């Protein structure tokens, strides 16, 4: 067996909460309220995201159990291997890598969008070309590039530094959102009557809510960064579920507050019908001028920074775990000689995402839309594996598995929710159905995955199971999750 590198246990609980919360909120809470209200109306958005958070918490039950059982880097990749074997692990890891990298790239482009609004004279310098109706400027490409390189460097320097920075970013974000919302509500021109009608008059209230629920896997993606960092917890993995729940509740409240702050300023339908680069920025600017824009911009920057930092952490840990298992090149399992971070995965993520700003924001949105499928697939695997590991009663199933009919039922709900999210994205006519460009991007990624699988198939099949178990888990696990000093046979659970 090759040497198995392990990450240091340096992450504190509040840092892990910050990684989950900050990644789940990101830039969307500040940039997209007008787009969401155009789809569902203010109350439709709030209810939709609240339901989405509840469904994510249901899914989070499976995550909490599996983090406690398998506290290693790789998250869903490791769980898929544990429950269904190496080929399912490859499938899950391939799609999840796409989802994580897309969000790193999109956060960088969101920073460029902010610069277009706040510093247009710099960001809109050097028009290069137009892609899908979006003008691409050298200034915005430069801003996104600097951000991607800076956060790659921050993550290479050490997990302690990135974890502490994430916590500071999140606290600043929360303070900014609360101050912004209170200020907008108290402004003389604001009124809660501007929130009416509560739903989009063009569709039924049910359809409006479901349209928002359909994007919840994308809106809340980031809470699942917790299992990616599980190997680095300096506390008991038993706390993971509590951190997931707190992060999701905080994220749902943040989304709701930014919707309210935007909608009270003026009749939301009027705002939706205006052609503007940033609707929330316009209403804040009209109310409080440059001071309000600076407060909003600070909050948005924190949302972008937490997204960049959090998904650099999760992407590099996923690549590290897949490299350690030899499913990706072994180089991804290397650690920095000084900082002990998975620097190859960080640099690789940086290099790939550096191409993104050159394709324009609209083209990038197509990739992000379809990446929601990858995240949903990961949710499904996590819940399905947790479902397998519980049994309904003493008289059924393997005696090595845990008897918990309540948790088995909740994990079943998680499986159903994951399938429901997937169907909302792929069934024609559903509120979340992907557009043609997103389908093209998805098919390209699937084709690349099949090509890579064809190249690696024989090598992957030739890895002895004992070696693969050790590389993924470090220590052998029996079906009840207890570590053993000697290598155990996984045949039953890998069948």
NORQUI-V782299 format. One line per field, one symbol per residue. ss: DSSP state (h for helix, s for strand, l for the rest). A space follows every 50 residues. Layout:
BEGIN
ss=???
END
This chain:
BEGIN
ss=llllllllllslhhhhhhhhhhhhhllhhhhlhhhhhhhhlhhhhhhhhh hhhhhhhhhhhhhhhhhhhllllllhhhhhhhhhlhhhhhhhhhhhhhhh hhhhhhhhhhhhhhhhhhlhhhhlllsssssllsssshhhhhhhhhhhhh hhhhhhllhhhhhhhhhhhhhhhhhhhhhhhhhhhhlllllhhhhlllll llllhhhhhhhhhhlhhhhlllllhhhhlhhhslllhhhhhhhhhhhhhh hhhhhhhhhhhhhllllhhhhhhlllllhhhhhhhhhhhhhhhhhhhhhh hhhhhhhhhhhhhhhhhhhhhhhhlllllhhhhlllllllllhhhhhhhh hhhllhhhhhhhhhhhhhhhhhhhhhhhhhhhhhhhhhlsslllllllll lsslhhhhhhhhhhhhhhhhhhhhhhlllllllllhhhhhhhhhhhhhhh hhhhhhhhhhhhllhhhhhhhhhllsslllllssllllllhhhhl
END
